[in-house]
Amino acid sequence: MNGDDAIVVERLSKRFGEFTAVDEISFNVARGEVFGFLGPNGAGKTTVIRMLLGLLQPTSGRALVLGYELPRQAKTLHGRVGYMSQLFTLYDDLTARENIRFYGQAFGLQRGELRQRMDEILTMAGLKGRENELTAQLSGGWRQRLALGCAIIHKPELVFLDEPTAGVDPVSRREFWRLIYELAARNTTVFVTTHYMDEAEHCQRLGFISQGKLVALGSPDELKATVMRGRVLEVDCDNAERALRVLRHSAERGEFLAEEVALYGARIHVVTLDEATARSAIISLLAKADIRVKSIESILPSLEDVFVSSIRQHNGRGILI
């Protein structure tokens, strides 16, 4: 294990009977890094986290977390890591202050340190003046920040965040990521799963997982440069939703070759292996449908383009519908 690595995973697998949830994945996470783990629902993300926390016995392979071998040394590790799930593991019938106190005592904080950490977490969560409100009455953003505070009350070296921004508003998501980078600036390693591509852009490195397999690994810029299959044509036209239906139907019928046809805002992204032929076909097909094309430009892929492309390549599926 490299001394600069917080996590080292070597050919880690987990099977439940005949079902393989995680299939011989290998990767590392550097200390102080913000590492994003992305994949469709059921891809194996939470299973990986549970193994890295020592809560689940791997079927095969090896995992080292902060130098401890799991699950053999899991009990020793637990005081040095934090975990926050998408369910915000808080007690709704306790106040914000009582939740913090409960978690602080669970992690063995003494009275003086607990009082100091409670004050710091209430400030971080923006709950000063609301600390005696029942947690059930707090908004999603406040609950989210309170849950993070409870997960890091013992100042862990590594924190696992499993879809921590699911169901909260964009402003709260942005504020939450500011807190994540404050943690990283203090050399706390952050392992986060998310479905939001704008959040993935904030990660220093990313791993894409599909059907239990790690299908891509690297920084956002590296993945955009190396993983994308084909070129991305951005089509700006009238009536984009109707144009999307026309192009998808035509691609299904083989009238032009496209790896993906998807709507991005008010424009359409067409991923193709033959840019010139696809460009000509798009113009012709939309003209026949009386849809005016304003422009067709070859663009750099977005992270979402790359993610969808890598997942679909691994799954062996055709055009995205």
Protein Blocks (a to p, Z undefined) as FASTA:
>chain_A
ZZkbfbdcehiacdehjbcfbghiaddddehiacdddddehilmmmmmmmmnopaccfbd
cddeehiacfklmmmmmmmcccddfkopacfkbcfklmmmmmmmmnopafklmmmmmmmm
mmmnopghilmgcfklpcfklmmmmmmmmmmmnopabdcdehklgoiafklmmmmmmmmm
mmmmnopacddddfbfklmmmpmbdcddeehiafbgcdfklmmmmmpgcjddddddehkl
lmmmmmmmmmmnopaccfbdcdehjbccdddfblmlmmmmmmmmmmmnopacfbdcdddd
dfklmmmmmmmmmnopacdZZ
